């Protein structure tokens, strides 16, 4: 059942603009539009937990979703971010395995929920879609593997420096908007470690912090730190 008064046609128009789905047949697009359920989620809401059954895939209509890896010692680390038009949750459906990660809304968001049965039907009947899906999934796994591997060999400050540089590259207003709790989640560190490092860099004049915002003043220092050139 649709919510927010959105029609099948509106859903179809949105999905057909997503590169992954753009080459689907009219029949498959219509099937998707009919099957999709609209799901609004609040900031901080958990969509699914690691090891939950893989019963649906999701398309981000609006907002930001964090893909989180839960460690055995109780820590969480964000390994990917999903934004408007992104598909996620499909891997468990295709492999018929439980969720390998958790998914949490970083902001108030709206999603299209695709039932697993519908998703598998499209994979079975659309070979080009299946191939593109495989390429995207492989690229994500490769990126996640590189990130996890790099973090395994980096100390706490190098991890944090790397993330801040990535976020600054993505920033539109010249500064990074993120909380210390989010920085901790995305680097696998505890909040106290993040706060200590930010305080040290602030005193050194490398950055300015305030109200969930970070402005990097000395990018070269962070690049050297990420490369373990600083002692």
Secondary structure by P-SEA (a helix, b strand, c coil): cccccccaaaaaaaaaaccccccccaaaaaaaaaabbbbbbccccccccccccccbbbbbcbbbbbbccccccbbbbbccccccccccccccccccccccbbbbccccbbbbbbcaaaaaaaaaacaaaaaaaaaaaaaaaaaaaaaaaaaaaccaaaaaaaaaaaaaaaccccbbbbcaaaaaaaacccaaaaaaaaaaaaaaccccccccbbbbccaaaaaaaaacccc
